Amino acid sequence: MSTAALDRGMLMTAATTQASAAFPPVVADVEPPSDAQIMLRVKTGDQTAFDYLVQKYRRPIVSFMYRMSHNAAAAEDLAQEVFLRVYRSRESYEATAKFTTWLYRIATNLAVNYARDTRHERPEVTVSLDEPDEESGSTFELPDGGLNAEQAMVRHERMMAIRRKVDALPEQQRLAVIMHKYQQMDYKEIAAVLKISESATKSKLFRAYETLREQLKEYL
């Protein structure tokens, strides 16, 4: 059996691990290990530690990949590839940055490459980026409640317009907006993932939101 097949088998096992088997247990007055420390255990061959990280971050990574690809099947495949790369890179891992920084750098590289490779294949937008996120429940704008048919149609048009405009942002601005609004990442975390300064991150987000406000003012 190939190494890839073995890796995928391990990943599927990790993804289906029950919450009751979560790692590590909580002990009173003992600070739990950081994700970076847990990844160092993965480096030594601790499969339970890897299962824990997959269980913890799978849904956020799938959500991020969906925001980037607009394709549910591709999002699942890309998320799986992220964790395969995490596992295959375990022996060279060094805890020089937050684990999430390293994880999202892997995810971002895959997402950007996918977007570039499929930019002529992606269908017209049918779902909006302002739909509630399954992880955080946050939205680009607060959703309307109790809509009639006409209001629902207007909201649908607004949602499609938002996604089109977000997709049209320059690449790093788009990534920053998705990380900031949907992954709940702060300026420092986004800067670390994108390998730019915090001031540059703030500038990119400011320009992105200004662009969106201007281009979407008829919907706001």
Buried (B, 14 or more C-beta within 10 A) or exposed (E): EEEEEEBBEBBEEBBEBEEEEBBBEEEEEEEEBEBBEBBBBBBEEBBBBBBBBBBBBBEBBBBBBBBBBBBEEBBBBBBBBBBBBBBEBBEEBEBEEBBBBBBBBBBBEBBBEBBEEEEEEBEEBEEBBBEEBEBEEEBBBEEEEEEEEEEEEBBBEBBBBBBBBBBEBEEBBBBBBBBBBBBEBEBEBBBBBBEBEBEBBBBBBEBBBEBBEEBBEEBE
